[in-house]
Amino acid sequence: MKIRQGFVSNSSSTSFTFCFKGNKLEDLYTMISKYSKHFDLEHEGWDDLQYKCNSGDIVKAIKGAAKSKSKYDFENISVVSIDDHIVNLKEQIVINDEAIKREQENKDKRYSATDLYSDLYSEWNSNIKDTIAKMRGLQKKGLTSICEIGFGDNHGQISGLGIGSIMDYEGRCININTKDFAVMTEQNR
């Protein structure tokens, strides 16, 4: 399972957390098709060409990206239960707390940026706790699973001009929070 929160890159991308009922990618495809109007997007690229996509294009791109398997789990597209996702988020909080502790122990041995690192880890933990609360709220609505996918012009599981850049630049504005489907985005800048 991958956790994207706090990820920083010199490349732009947007992480999408799709939350839905079901436990397989086909269930996600059904939801994207059901809420297809939200996925009718267009974007003018750096090359002054107009790129367009719809729900079918996005499903096709996800299917293609899901077929590629990386040796790194965080690069693979998979569906996990919200419960498992929450466990992973809590594990990240523990890791961050350990980093804060190390930073504080080394405070006198290093330069003043130590407080900055501790503050960044603390802010990251706060964001993770907010995400856990959102996940619990989605569970109360009956949603069971998530799938995280990165879209970007040159970074993410689905990247490149076309679907990657459209979803990165225009898809980040998708706002779906219904009884059977929710989409959360995080810009990685």
N, C-alpha and C positions, 0 to 999 in steps of 0.2 A: 504494500500500500504506500502511496506517495502522499506527502503532505507538502503543499505548495506555499502555504502562508509564510511570508517573510522572505520569499525567494527574490533575489535581486539579480538582474542581468543587464548587460549593456545592450541588449536587444529587446525590442518590444514584443510582448505577447500578452494574451489574456487567458487566464485559467478559468474554465467553466466547471462548476460543480452542478451536475444534473442530478436532481433528487426525484425519485419516482417509486411507484409500487411495482414490485417484481424483483427478479434476481438475475436477469440476463440482459445482454445488449439489445435483443429484440424488443424487450419491454421499453427500453429507452427510445428505440426507433419508432415505436408506436406512439409514444408521447410527443416526440418531435413532429410526427405527421399530424397528430391530433391538434397541436398548437402551431400549425404550419404558417399562419399569417405572421407570427413573430419572427419567422426565419426567412421572410422575403426581404432580402437586404441588397443594397448596392453601395459601392464605394469607388471613388475615383482614385486610381493608383498614382504612384509617383511618375508613371509613364504617361499620364493624362488619359489613360484608357479607363472606361467605365466597367467595373466588375460587378456582376450580379450573381445571386444565388437564391435558392429556395430550400425548403425542408428536404426535398429529395436529393439535392446536391450535397447537403450536409450529412444526411444519412449515408450516402455513397462514400463520402470522404472518411467518415468514422469507420465504416466497414473496411475500407482499404487500409486505414492506419491500424485497425485492430488486428489485421492479419500479420503485420510485421511484429516480430518478437525480438525484444532486446534482452541482453543478459542482465540489464539493470531493470529491476522491477518498476521503478518510478517512471520509466519511459513507456511501459506497456499500458494499453487501455484495458481496464477491467472494471467489473461491477463488484462492489463490496457492500456489505450491510452497513447501515448507519451505526449499529452497535460497534462493529469492528472499526469503523472510521473514528468513532468517539474514543475507543481504546487507544488508537494510534495518536490522536490529538493529545490525550492525557500523557502518553509517553513522551511526546515532544515537550510538554510543559516541564516534565521532570528533567529532561536533557537541558532545557533552557535554564532551569533553576540551578543545575550543577554548573553551568557556564557562568551564571551570575555570581555564584559562590566563589568560583575560581578567580573571576575578575576582582572581586572584593578582597580576596586573600592576597592577590598580587598588586593591590592598589599602590602600596608604597614603593614597589619595585619597578613600576612602569610610569609612563607619562600620564597626563591628566585625561586622556581619552578613555581611560578605564570606566569612568562614570558614564560616558556616552555608550559604551558597549553594554553596561548593565541596564541602562535606560532602554536601549533597543531591545534587549532580551525581555525586559519587563513589559514593554509595549507589545511585543510579539505574543507573550503569554496572555495579555489582556485580549488581544484579537482572537486568540485560540479559544479562550473562555467564552467569548461572544459567539463564535462559531458553534461551540458545543451547545450553547443555549438554543441557537437556531435549529440545530440538528434535533434536539429533544422536542422542540416545538413541531418540527416536521413529522417526527414519529407520532406525536399525538394526533396529527391529521391522518395518520395511516400510511405515510410514506415509509418505505422499508430499505431502500438502497440508494447508493450514489455511484456516479461515474465521473471522474475528473479527467478533463481533456484540455490540453493547451493548444491554442490557435495563435498563429503569428505570421508575420510576413517572412521571417527567416528563423523562427524559433518556435518550438512546441511540437507535439505529436503530429499536428496537421499544420503545415507551414507552406509558405510561398504565396506569390500573387494569386489572386482568386480566393478560394474558400478561406485560406489561412489569414490573409489580410482583411478580408471582409468581416470575418467573425471577430478578429482582433479589434478593428477600428469601429465597426458598426454594431456587431453582436454584443459588445460589452454593455450596450444600452438595453438589451433584452430584459424585460421585467415580468417574470412569470412566477406567481406564488398562489397556486390553486390547491384544491383538495387532493389532486392526484399528480401534480407536477410542480416543481420549483426549480428555478435556475438562478444560481449565484455566480457572480463573476468577481475576479480579482485581477487587476492590471499589474503586470510584472514589468516594471520600468527600471 
